[in-house]
Structure formats: C-alpha cells, structure tokens
Amino acid sequence: MQELIQVAFLPVNLLYTILLLMVVLYWFSVILGAIDLSSVDLDLDFDADVDVDADIEVDTDVDGDMSASGGWLAGALHFFNFGKMPFMVIMTVVILCGWMLTILSNYYWGNGSPLFALAMFIPILFAGLIVAKIITTPLIPVFKRLDTTAEDVDYIGMDCKLKLPASASKFGQAEVLVDGAPNLINVKTKSDESPLSTGEEAVIIGKTDDERYYLIEKKTIF
C-alpha cells in the first residue's frame, strides 16, 4: 500500500492522482450532505454561438464552422452519456480508470519518463471515456427513475431559442423558458424545413416518431 501511494505521487502520475483526490473529496461531501449530487452537472449547452459580432465583421463561414464544431462536441459528449447521467458519476469512472491506467503504464513501460506520460494522456483519457460509457449505459434507466426533480413538461406549442443548430438529420438544442427557468431540449426540424442556426427562434410543434427529439419550425414574426 505504501509503495502504491509513493508511485501515485510521482510527478508522472500526479495529475490523475490530484483529479482522483478531488473526486473522492466530492463524494465525501455528497455523503455528508454538504453538496447535492446534481450540484455539478452538465447541460449540453456549449455556447457554440460565441460572440463574434463584437464591433467587427466576421465571415459567415467562420460562424458556420463554429456552429458545426459545437454540434460535433455536443454529439460526442451525448455518445459518452453526458447529459443522460449525472456528470460526476461519469467523470468518477473516467478519472478512476485513467488513474489506474496511468499508474500501470508508467510503471511497466514509461520508466518515469515525462514524455511518455504526456503522450499517453489522451489515449488514457479516451480509454476512460469508453469504459465509462460501457459501465454507465445500463444505469441510465435507474438514474431516470431516481430523478424525482424532473417533471414532465408539455413543450409542444411553446417558443424556444436555438442554442445549437438543428436540421432534419442532425439534432440540436433549444432553450425553453418554463416559469422563468430555462430548460434545454434536444430538437430537430421537420423534413421539409430548412436548417435553423444558433440564436434563431422557433416553435415546438411535436416530437419525432421515436420521441427522442422535439420537432420545431422557425417562428414567424408578423
């Protein structure tokens, strides 16, 4: 045990060790009731609509690239179950897996090399995300049942504002105000509707056949 602690605090392993200690501190705080499980959570709202209108004129292609990258990032995190599970549950698995892989790889192959540790950081992080997806996917229905704070809201007929661009083939996200509180929902446009960009206002008109996304159309202003 003492040898493991010494190895964990070697410079090549220190980053993941610090992250693991932060996770342990977080869960102790949850157990003691100091913070709530949902106090650190992630909405897939990455402000892809970065303010590019600040006193200068920006080429529209740049805005399109930024929106595309924001949508890609949202899709990637959605694939790894972010937004479906509490953020810290997923990150706990990722960091614990990353810490173990870091310790083992640096011990058996790295020989204390900082360059090896740096080169392995991204692959180890990706491996942790894959393991987290495998472990957390069966738990999604469990956490949905445990989420007593979520109330079914009939969004159909309500106005919304796009936070991530949406089309008929790619989902985006829209913000809906419910009793003054912003709610984020996954949306798509109708098949005959043009894609909607970040910042545009729309009306929620229904759901897709699989009921995973809300259907929206551009709001007509008279």
C-alpha positions as a Python dict, from the first residue, in 0.01 Angstrom:
ca = {
    (1, 'M'): (0, 0, 0),
    (2, 'Q'): (281, 238, 91),
    (3, 'E'): (455, 164, -240),
    (4, 'L'): (132, 240, -430),
    (5, 'I'): (99, 576, -255),
    (6, 'Q'): (460, 660, -338),
    (7, 'V'): (409, 567, -703),
    (8, 'A'): (81, 762, -720),
    (9, 'F'): (253, 1083, -615),
    (10, 'L'): (537, 1057, -863),
    (11, 'P'): (538, 1360, -1099),
    (12, 'V'): (434, 1147, -1400),
    (13, 'N'): (124, 1025, -1213),
    (14, 'L'): (45, 1338, -1015),
    (15, 'L'): (-220, 1490, -1244),
    (16, 'Y'): (-454, 1191, -1232),
    (17, 'T'): (-384, 1145, -862),
    (18, 'I'): (-494, 1503, -792),
    (19, 'L'): (-807, 1451, -1003),
    (20, 'L'): (-883, 1130, -813),
    (21, 'L'): (-843, 1307, -478),
    (22, 'M'): (-1085, 1578, -596),
    (23, 'V'): (-1338, 1310, -692),
    (24, 'V'): (-1301, 1140, -353),
    (25, 'L'): (-1349, 1476, -179),
    (26, 'Y'): (-1661, 1539, -388),
    (27, 'W'): (-1819, 1204, -294),
    (28, 'F'): (-1737, 1255, 74),
    (29, 'S'): (-1916, 1591, 52),
    (30, 'V'): (-2218, 1423, -111),
    (31, 'I'): (-2227, 1151, 158),
    (32, 'L'): (-2207, 1412, 435),
    (33, 'G'): (-2481, 1614, 270),
    (34, 'A'): (-2262, 1920, 213),
    (35, 'I'): (-2344, 1925, -158),
    (36, 'D'): (-2606, 1766, -381),
    (37, 'L'): (-2533, 1502, -645),
    (38, 'S'): (-2663, 1737, -914),
    (39, 'S'): (-2464, 2037, -790),
    (40, 'V'): (-2200, 1966, -1054),
    (41, 'D'): (-2382, 1878, -1371),
    (42, 'L'): (-2353, 1932, -1743),
    (43, 'D'): (-2609, 2068, -1985),
    (44, 'L'): (-2503, 2015, -2343),
    (45, 'D'): (-2501, 2390, -2398),
    (46, 'F'): (-2150, 2486, -2501),
    (47, 'D'): (-2223, 2840, -2608),
    (48, 'A'): (-2136, 2744, -2962),
    (49, 'D'): (-2274, 3084, -3051),
    (50, 'V'): (-1956, 3255, -2937),
    (51, 'D'): (-1997, 3630, -2964),
    (52, 'V'): (-1836, 3706, -3296),
    (53, 'D'): (-2023, 4032, -3352),
    (54, 'A'): (-1805, 4236, -3119),
    (55, 'D'): (-1759, 4555, -3321),
    (56, 'I'): (-1615, 4370, -3619),
    (57, 'E'): (-1750, 4195, -3924),
    (58, 'V'): (-1679, 3822, -3936),
    (59, 'D'): (-1707, 3597, -4240),
    (60, 'T'): (-2019, 3378, -4220),
    (61, 'D'): (-1808, 3070, -4294),
    (62, 'V'): (-1636, 3115, -3958),
    (63, 'D'): (-1970, 3119, -3779),
    (64, 'G'): (-2071, 2805, -3966),
    (65, 'D'): (-1751, 2628, -3864),
    (66, 'M'): (-1803, 2727, -3502),
    (67, 'S'): (-2161, 2602, -3504),
    (68, 'A'): (-2053, 2276, -3667),
    (69, 'S'): (-1780, 2222, -3408),
    (70, 'G'): (-2025, 2295, -3128),
    (71, 'G'): (-2271, 2042, -3270),
    (72, 'W'): (-1995, 1783, -3310),
    (73, 'L'): (-1885, 1832, -2949),
    (74, 'A'): (-2243, 1800, -2823),
    (75, 'G'): (-2289, 1482, -3024),
    (76, 'A'): (-1963, 1334, -2895),
    (77, 'L'): (-2048, 1404, -2531),
    (78, 'H'): (-2400, 1274, -2585),
    (79, 'F'): (-2246, 949, -2717),
    (80, 'F'): (-2047, 913, -2394),
    (81, 'N'): (-2372, 955, -2193),
    (82, 'F'): (-2310, 1312, -2077),
    (83, 'G'): (-2649, 1471, -2030),
    (84, 'K'): (-2809, 1130, -1967),
    (85, 'M'): (-2629, 1064, -1637),
    (86, 'P'): (-2504, 1287, -1355),
    (87, 'F'): (-2182, 1447, -1473),
    (88, 'M'): (-1977, 1341, -1171),
    (89, 'V'): (-2083, 976, -1197),
    (90, 'I'): (-1933, 958, -1545),
    (91, 'M'): (-1625, 1160, -1452),
    (92, 'T'): (-1562, 938, -1149),
    (93, 'V'): (-1539, 634, -1374),
    (94, 'V'): (-1324, 820, -1628),
    (95, 'I'): (-1080, 951, -1368),
    (96, 'L'): (-1057, 625, -1172),
    (97, 'C'): (-991, 430, -1492),
    (98, 'G'): (-742, 694, -1609),
    (99, 'W'): (-560, 687, -1274),
    (100, 'M'): (-521, 307, -1282),
    (101, 'L'): (-404, 305, -1645),
    (102, 'T'): (-158, 587, -1576),
    (103, 'I'): (-8, 407, -1278),
    (104, 'L'): (26, 79, -1468),
    (105, 'S'): (156, 224, -1797),
    (106, 'N'): (415, 447, -1631),
    (107, 'Y'): (526, 166, -1401),
    (108, 'Y'): (565, -106, -1663),
    (109, 'W'): (651, 90, -1980),
    (110, 'G'): (716, 456, -1903),
    (111, 'N'): (1003, 416, -1659),
    (112, 'G'): (921, 759, -1514),
    (113, 'S'): (951, 939, -1847),
    (114, 'P'): (751, 1268, -1856),
    (115, 'L'): (735, 1249, -2237),
    (116, 'F'): (579, 902, -2221),
    (117, 'A'): (326, 1020, -1961),
    (118, 'L'): (236, 1321, -2180),
    (119, 'A'): (198, 1107, -2491),
    (120, 'M'): (-29, 864, -2307),
    (121, 'F'): (-259, 1127, -2156),
    (122, 'I'): (-508, 1150, -2447),
    (123, 'P'): (-522, 772, -2517),
    (124, 'I'): (-578, 703, -2148),
    (125, 'L'): (-849, 971, -2129),
    (126, 'F'): (-1023, 819, -2432),
    (127, 'A'): (-999, 470, -2280),
    (128, 'G'): (-1157, 606, -1962),
    (129, 'L'): (-1447, 752, -2161),
    (130, 'I'): (-1506, 419, -2337),
    (131, 'V'): (-1506, 230, -2006),
    (132, 'A'): (-1740, 492, -1856),
    (133, 'K'): (-1985, 451, -2145),
    (134, 'I'): (-1986, 72, -2104),
    (135, 'I'): (-2042, 93, -1729),
    (136, 'T'): (-2295, 378, -1720),
    (137, 'T'): (-2518, 283, -2015),
    (138, 'P'): (-2710, 13, -1820),
    (139, 'L'): (-2752, 263, -1532),
    (140, 'I'): (-2929, 533, -1737),
    (141, 'P'): (-3284, 399, -1669),
    (142, 'V'): (-3200, 368, -1299),
    (143, 'F'): (-3098, 734, -1269),
    (144, 'K'): (-3403, 842, -1467),
    (145, 'R'): (-3625, 671, -1211),
    (146, 'L'): (-3428, 825, -925),
    (147, 'D'): (-3459, 1174, -1071),
    (148, 'T'): (-3760, 1291, -875),
    (149, 'T'): (-3694, 1657, -956),
    (150, 'A'): (-3769, 1618, -1325),
    (151, 'E'): (-4127, 1688, -1417),
    (152, 'D'): (-4290, 1610, -1748),
    (153, 'V'): (-4349, 1934, -1932),
    (154, 'D'): (-4563, 1962, -2241),
    (155, 'Y'): (-4336, 2177, -2456),
    (156, 'I'): (-4549, 2147, -2769),
    (157, 'G'): (-4674, 2487, -2876),
    (158, 'M'): (-4410, 2675, -2677),
    (159, 'D'): (-4148, 2910, -2818),
    (160, 'C'): (-3780, 2824, -2797),
    (161, 'K'): (-3442, 2966, -2891),
    (162, 'L'): (-3172, 2759, -3063),
    (163, 'K'): (-2857, 2709, -2857),
    (164, 'L'): (-2708, 2462, -3103),
    (165, 'P'): (-2803, 2446, -3474),
    (166, 'A'): (-3061, 2187, -3578),
    (167, 'S'): (-3175, 2026, -3901),
    (168, 'A'): (-3394, 1735, -4005),
    (169, 'S'): (-3096, 1496, -3998),
    (170, 'K'): (-2889, 1633, -3708),
    (171, 'F'): (-3024, 1717, -3365),
    (172, 'G'): (-2952, 2046, -3196),
    (173, 'Q'): (-3055, 2202, -2868),
    (174, 'A'): (-3304, 2471, -2784),
    (175, 'E'): (-3379, 2667, -2471),
    (176, 'V'): (-3737, 2686, -2345),
    (177, 'L'): (-3845, 2913, -2061),
    (178, 'V'): (-4075, 2732, -1816),
    (179, 'D'): (-4196, 2953, -1532),
    (180, 'G'): (-3897, 3176, -1596),
    (181, 'A'): (-3646, 2891, -1573),
    (182, 'P'): (-3450, 2789, -1887),
    (183, 'N'): (-3485, 2424, -1991),
    (184, 'L'): (-3271, 2263, -2262),
    (185, 'I'): (-3430, 2013, -2501),
    (186, 'N'): (-3299, 1816, -2798),
    (187, 'V'): (-3464, 1926, -3120),
    (188, 'K'): (-3484, 1857, -3493),
    (189, 'T'): (-3659, 2038, -3776),
    (190, 'K'): (-3926, 1886, -3996),
    (191, 'S'): (-3805, 1709, -4310),
    (192, 'D'): (-3932, 1995, -4529),
    (193, 'E'): (-3792, 2266, -4301),
    (194, 'S'): (-3464, 2446, -4364),
    (195, 'P'): (-3189, 2404, -4101),
    (196, 'L'): (-3206, 2651, -3813),
    (197, 'S'): (-2898, 2827, -3678),
    (198, 'T'): (-2789, 2917, -3329),
    (199, 'G'): (-2983, 3210, -3192),
    (200, 'E'): (-3290, 3167, -3413),
    (201, 'E'): (-3632, 3149, -3254),
    (202, 'A'): (-3864, 2858, -3325),
    (203, 'V'): (-4190, 2697, -3219),
    (204, 'I'): (-4213, 2342, -3086),
    (205, 'I'): (-4472, 2158, -3295),
    (206, 'G'): (-4437, 1792, -3196),
    (207, 'K'): (-4199, 1501, -3147),
    (208, 'T'): (-4010, 1267, -3375),
    (209, 'D'): (-4151, 917, -3428),
    (210, 'D'): (-3908, 769, -3175),
    (211, 'E'): (-3996, 1051, -2929),
    (212, 'R'): (-3629, 1126, -2868),
    (213, 'Y'): (-3640, 1477, -3012),
    (214, 'Y'): (-3887, 1762, -3032),
    (215, 'L'): (-3981, 1890, -3376),
    (216, 'I'): (-3952, 2263, -3433),
    (217, 'E'): (-4019, 2513, -3707),
    (218, 'K'): (-3896, 2865, -3750),
    (219, 'K'): (-4105, 3120, -3566),
    (220, 'T'): (-4290, 3355, -3796),
    (221, 'I'): (-4285, 3714, -3679),
    (222, 'F'): (-4570, 3928, -3809),
}
